[in-house]
Amino acid sequence: MPRMIFVNLPVADLDRSIAFYEAIGAKRNPQFSDDTAACMVFSDTIYVMILTHAKFAGFTPKAIADARATSEVLIALSTDDRSAVDAMVDAAARSGGRADPVPA
């Protein structure tokens, strides 16, 4: 059985976050989603669990990082070529994300 990756992220707006991850290629798995969390599937081995702050807080006593002020996590996704990278970055920007401000 291959190892799987489940990245768990707190989000302020679950519906907006679902739309963002769908825009960059993830599919929502309704079996592991409800009004407090959504399982976003990138591949057979990579999943992003987006959780409301209240749900996320149930898993740790630590404060939730303010993603606008601090680095919370760095995630890299592979693609087939540069045009796929550019398309993903464009989709992310159209869905409320921002491209990495550090030049390549």
C-alpha positions as CSV (number, residue, x, y, z in Angstrom):
1,M,0.0,0.0,0.0
2,P,1.5,3.4,-0.9
3,R,2.0,6.0,1.8
4,M,-0.5,8.8,1.7
5,I,-0.2,12.4,2.6
6,F,-3.0,14.3,4.5
7,V,-2.2,18.0,4.9
8,N,-4.6,19.5,7.5
9,L,-5.2,23.2,7.2
10,P,-7.4,25.6,9.2
11,V,-9.5,27.9,7.0
12,A,-11.6,31.0,7.8
13,D,-14.1,30.4,5.0
14,L,-14.7,26.7,4.1
15,D,-16.9,27.3,1.0
16,R,-14.4,29.8,-0.5
17,S,-11.5,27.4,0.3
18,I,-13.3,24.5,-1.4
19,A,-13.7,26.7,-4.5
20,F,-10.1,27.6,-4.4
21,Y,-8.8,24.0,-4.2
22,E,-11.2,22.9,-6.9
23,A,-9.9,25.7,-9.1
24,I,-6.4,24.4,-8.9
25,G,-7.3,20.8,-9.6
26,A,-8.5,19.1,-6.4
27,K,-11.8,17.1,-6.2
28,R,-13.9,17.2,-3.1
29,N,-14.5,13.8,-1.5
30,P,-18.0,14.1,0.0
31,Q,-17.5,11.0,2.1
32,F,-15.1,12.9,4.3
33,S,-16.6,16.3,4.1
34,D,-19.3,18.2,6.1
35,D,-20.1,21.7,7.2
36,T,-16.9,21.9,9.3
37,A,-14.4,20.2,6.9
38,A,-13.7,19.1,3.4
39,C,-11.4,16.5,2.0
40,M,-9.8,17.8,-1.2
41,V,-8.2,15.1,-3.3
42,F,-5.2,15.8,-5.6
43,S,-4.2,12.2,-6.3
44,D,-4.6,8.7,-4.9
45,T,-1.9,9.6,-2.3
46,I,-2.3,13.3,-1.6
47,Y,-5.2,14.8,0.3
48,V,-5.8,18.3,1.8
49,M,-8.2,18.4,4.7
50,I,-9.5,21.9,5.1
51,L,-11.0,22.5,8.5
52,T,-12.9,25.4,10.0
53,H,-11.0,27.1,12.8
54,A,-13.4,25.5,15.4
55,K,-12.9,22.0,13.9
56,F,-9.1,22.5,13.6
57,A,-8.9,23.7,17.2
58,G,-10.3,20.4,18.3
59,F,-7.1,18.6,17.2
60,T,-4.5,20.9,18.9
61,P,-4.3,23.2,21.9
62,K,-1.9,25.5,20.0
63,A,-3.0,28.8,18.5
64,I,-3.9,28.8,14.8
65,A,-1.4,30.8,12.8
66,D,-2.6,34.0,11.1
67,A,-1.6,33.0,7.5
68,R,-1.6,36.7,6.5
69,A,1.1,37.5,9.1
70,T,3.1,34.3,9.5
71,S,4.2,31.3,7.4
72,E,2.0,28.4,8.2
73,V,3.0,25.8,5.8
74,L,4.8,25.5,2.4
75,I,3.3,23.1,-0.1
76,A,4.7,22.1,-3.5
77,L,2.7,20.2,-6.1
78,S,4.2,18.5,-9.1
79,T,3.0,19.1,-12.6
80,D,3.9,17.7,-16.1
81,D,5.5,20.9,-17.4
82,R,5.9,24.7,-17.0
83,S,2.6,25.5,-18.8
84,A,0.8,23.4,-16.2
85,V,2.5,25.3,-13.4
86,D,1.5,28.6,-15.0
87,A,-2.1,27.4,-15.5
88,M,-2.3,26.4,-11.8
89,V,-0.9,29.7,-10.6
90,D,-3.4,31.6,-12.8
91,A,-6.3,29.5,-11.5
92,A,-5.1,30.1,-7.9
93,A,-4.9,33.8,-8.5
94,R,-8.4,33.9,-10.0
95,S,-9.7,32.0,-7.0
96,G,-8.4,34.4,-4.3
97,G,-4.8,33.1,-3.9
98,R,-1.6,34.9,-4.5
99,A,1.5,33.7,-6.3
100,D,4.7,33.3,-4.3
101,P,6.2,36.8,-4.2
102,V,9.7,35.4,-4.3
103,P,11.1,35.5,-7.8
104,A,12.1,32.1,-9.3
